[in-house]
Amino acid sequence: MGYVVSQQVLPNDVHIAQVALSVDSTWRSVRETMDILVDPATELEVTDTPLRQVKAKVDGAKVQVEVEAHDLDRTVIRVQAERYLSGDNKTAGMVMNEILDRLSE
Protein backbone atom coordinates (compact mmCIF):
# COMPACT_ATOMS: atom_id res chain seq x y z
CA MET A 1 0.00 0.00 0.00
CA GLY A 2 2.35 2.73 1.22
CA TYR A 3 5.92 3.03 2.27
CA VAL A 4 7.88 4.68 5.05
CA VAL A 5 9.66 7.86 3.97
CA SER A 6 11.44 8.45 7.28
CA GLN A 7 11.38 7.23 10.85
CA GLN A 8 13.03 8.53 14.02
CA VAL A 9 12.82 8.55 17.80
CA LEU A 10 12.79 11.96 19.48
CA PRO A 11 13.54 12.83 23.10
CA ASN A 12 10.93 11.55 25.58
CA ASP A 13 10.62 8.36 23.49
CA VAL A 14 8.34 9.91 20.86
CA HIS A 15 8.40 7.77 17.71
CA ILE A 16 7.75 9.62 14.45
CA ALA A 17 7.30 8.20 10.98
CA GLN A 18 6.45 9.87 7.69
CA VAL A 19 4.59 7.65 5.23
CA ALA A 20 3.71 8.06 1.56
CA LEU A 21 -0.05 7.73 1.99
CA SER A 22 -2.98 10.08 2.33
CA VAL A 23 -3.93 11.18 5.81
CA ASP A 24 -7.38 9.60 5.49
CA SER A 25 -6.16 6.10 4.59
CA THR A 26 -3.41 6.33 7.21
CA TRP A 27 -5.92 7.37 9.87
CA ARG A 28 -8.25 4.45 9.02
CA SER A 29 -5.37 2.00 9.32
CA VAL A 30 -4.14 3.51 12.60
CA ARG A 31 -7.64 3.22 14.09
CA GLU A 32 -7.91 -0.42 12.98
CA THR A 33 -4.47 -1.21 14.41
CA MET A 34 -5.28 0.43 17.74
CA ASP A 35 -8.58 -1.50 17.90
CA ILE A 36 -6.49 -4.67 17.74
CA LEU A 37 -3.81 -3.57 20.22
CA VAL A 38 -6.01 -2.02 22.91
CA ASP A 39 -6.01 -3.81 26.27
CA PRO A 40 -9.14 -5.89 26.96
CA ALA A 41 -11.90 -4.13 28.90
CA THR A 42 -10.62 -0.70 27.84
CA GLU A 43 -11.81 1.62 25.10
CA LEU A 44 -10.16 3.86 22.56
CA GLU A 45 -10.43 7.61 23.11
CA VAL A 46 -10.65 9.06 19.60
CA THR A 47 -10.46 12.67 18.42
CA ASP A 48 -11.09 13.16 14.70
CA THR A 49 -10.79 16.93 14.51
CA PRO A 50 -8.89 19.17 14.38
CA LEU A 51 -6.07 16.73 15.15
CA ARG A 52 -6.55 13.03 14.46
CA GLN A 53 -5.60 11.41 17.74
CA VAL A 54 -6.28 8.12 19.49
CA LYS A 55 -5.46 7.26 23.09
CA ALA A 56 -5.59 3.78 24.57
CA LYS A 57 -4.03 1.40 27.05
CA VAL A 58 -1.69 -1.04 25.33
CA ASP A 59 0.16 -3.65 27.40
CA GLY A 60 -0.65 -1.58 30.49
CA ALA A 61 0.91 1.62 29.09
CA LYS A 62 -0.93 4.81 28.16
CA VAL A 63 -0.43 5.23 24.41
CA GLN A 64 -1.19 8.27 22.29
CA VAL A 65 -1.06 8.21 18.49
CA GLU A 66 -1.40 11.34 16.35
CA VAL A 67 -1.88 11.37 12.59
CA GLU A 68 -1.30 14.59 10.67
CA ALA A 69 -1.23 15.52 6.99
CA HIS A 70 2.23 16.70 6.00
CA ASP A 71 1.74 17.16 2.26
CA LEU A 72 -0.32 15.63 -0.53
CA ASP A 73 -0.06 11.85 0.05
CA ARG A 74 2.43 12.36 2.89
CA THR A 75 1.38 11.77 6.46
CA VAL A 76 3.19 12.04 9.80
CA ILE A 77 2.46 9.53 12.57
CA ARG A 78 3.55 10.21 16.17
CA VAL A 79 3.44 7.54 18.87
CA GLN A 80 4.15 8.15 22.53
CA ALA A 81 3.70 5.72 25.41
CA GLU A 82 3.91 6.27 29.15
CA ARG A 83 4.24 3.78 31.95
CA TYR A 84 4.72 4.69 35.62
CA LEU A 85 4.90 8.42 34.77
CA SER A 86 7.83 8.06 32.35
CA GLY A 87 8.30 7.36 28.67
CA ASP A 88 7.88 3.77 27.54
CA ASN A 89 10.12 3.44 24.48
CA LYS A 90 9.51 -0.29 24.10
CA THR A 91 5.71 -0.01 23.88
CA ALA A 92 5.84 3.09 21.65
CA GLY A 93 8.20 1.28 19.29
CA MET A 94 6.01 -1.82 19.20
CA VAL A 95 2.89 0.23 18.45
CA MET A 96 4.68 2.16 15.68
CA ASN A 97 5.98 -1.07 14.15
CA GLU A 98 2.49 -2.61 14.17
CA ILE A 99 1.05 0.52 12.51
CA LEU A 100 3.75 0.56 9.83
CA ASP A 101 3.41 -3.19 9.20
CA ARG A 102 -0.32 -2.82 8.57
CA LEU A 103 0.23 0.20 6.33
CA SER A 104 2.68 -1.73 4.16
CA GLU A 105 0.25 -4.63 3.54
C-alpha positions as CSV (number, residue, x, y, z in Angstrom):
1,M,0.0,0.0,0.0
2,G,2.3,2.7,1.2
3,Y,5.9,3.0,2.3
4,V,7.9,4.7,5.1
5,V,9.7,7.9,4.0
6,S,11.4,8.4,7.3
7,Q,11.4,7.2,10.9
8,Q,13.0,8.5,14.0
9,V,12.8,8.5,17.8
10,L,12.8,12.0,19.5
11,P,13.5,12.8,23.1
12,N,10.9,11.6,25.6
13,D,10.6,8.4,23.5
14,V,8.3,9.9,20.9
15,H,8.4,7.8,17.7
16,I,7.7,9.6,14.5
17,A,7.3,8.2,11.0
18,Q,6.4,9.9,7.7
19,V,4.6,7.6,5.2
20,A,3.7,8.1,1.6
21,L,0.0,7.7,2.0
22,S,-3.0,10.1,2.3
23,V,-3.9,11.2,5.8
24,D,-7.4,9.6,5.5
25,S,-6.2,6.1,4.6
26,T,-3.4,6.3,7.2
27,W,-5.9,7.4,9.9
28,R,-8.2,4.5,9.0
29,S,-5.4,2.0,9.3
30,V,-4.1,3.5,12.6
31,R,-7.6,3.2,14.1
32,E,-7.9,-0.4,13.0
33,T,-4.5,-1.2,14.4
34,M,-5.3,0.4,17.7
35,D,-8.6,-1.5,17.9
36,I,-6.5,-4.7,17.7
37,L,-3.8,-3.6,20.2
38,V,-6.0,-2.0,22.9
39,D,-6.0,-3.8,26.3
40,P,-9.1,-5.9,27.0
41,A,-11.9,-4.1,28.9
42,T,-10.6,-0.7,27.8
43,E,-11.8,1.6,25.1
44,L,-10.2,3.9,22.6
45,E,-10.4,7.6,23.1
46,V,-10.7,9.1,19.6
47,T,-10.5,12.7,18.4
48,D,-11.1,13.2,14.7
49,T,-10.8,16.9,14.5
50,P,-8.9,19.2,14.4
51,L,-6.1,16.7,15.1
52,R,-6.5,13.0,14.5
53,Q,-5.6,11.4,17.7
54,V,-6.3,8.1,19.5
55,K,-5.5,7.3,23.1
56,A,-5.6,3.8,24.6
57,K,-4.0,1.4,27.1
58,V,-1.7,-1.0,25.3
59,D,0.2,-3.6,27.4
60,G,-0.7,-1.6,30.5
61,A,0.9,1.6,29.1
62,K,-0.9,4.8,28.2
63,V,-0.4,5.2,24.4
64,Q,-1.2,8.3,22.3
65,V,-1.1,8.2,18.5
66,E,-1.4,11.3,16.4
67,V,-1.9,11.4,12.6
68,E,-1.3,14.6,10.7
69,A,-1.2,15.5,7.0
70,H,2.2,16.7,6.0
71,D,1.7,17.2,2.3
72,L,-0.3,15.6,-0.5
73,D,-0.1,11.9,0.1
74,R,2.4,12.4,2.9
75,T,1.4,11.8,6.5
76,V,3.2,12.0,9.8
77,I,2.5,9.5,12.6
78,R,3.6,10.2,16.2
79,V,3.4,7.5,18.9
80,Q,4.2,8.2,22.5
81,A,3.7,5.7,25.4
82,E,3.9,6.3,29.1
83,R,4.2,3.8,32.0
84,Y,4.7,4.7,35.6
85,L,4.9,8.4,34.8
86,S,7.8,8.1,32.4
87,G,8.3,7.4,28.7
88,D,7.9,3.8,27.5
89,N,10.1,3.4,24.5
90,K,9.5,-0.3,24.1
91,T,5.7,0.0,23.9
92,A,5.8,3.1,21.6
93,G,8.2,1.3,19.3
94,M,6.0,-1.8,19.2
95,V,2.9,0.2,18.4
96,M,4.7,2.2,15.7
97,N,6.0,-1.1,14.1
98,E,2.5,-2.6,14.2
99,I,1.1,0.5,12.5
100,L,3.7,0.6,9.8
101,D,3.4,-3.2,9.2
102,R,-0.3,-2.8,8.6
103,L,0.2,0.2,6.3
104,S,2.7,-1.7,4.2
105,E,0.2,-4.6,3.5
